[in-house]
């Protein structure tokens, strides 16, 4: 797993997590694997999980979900 201080060298580039204060927060989405509906982009994992709990409550056979996590990275030429 890549932590906030991970640096990945690649060719003439260094790729690392976006570290500036104005960088967007991590984004989370939960998608129902049965009907493909999703939570939409949330900026906390709890919000995405809340959506999944509501969705399964309304659709009791929809018990499988996929979580997508979006993190912001930046490439800098060495």
ABEGO torsion letter per residue (X at the ends): XBBAABBBBBEABBBBBBABAABBBBBBBBBBAAAGBBAEBBABAAAAAAAAAAAAAABAABABBBBBBBBBBBBBBX
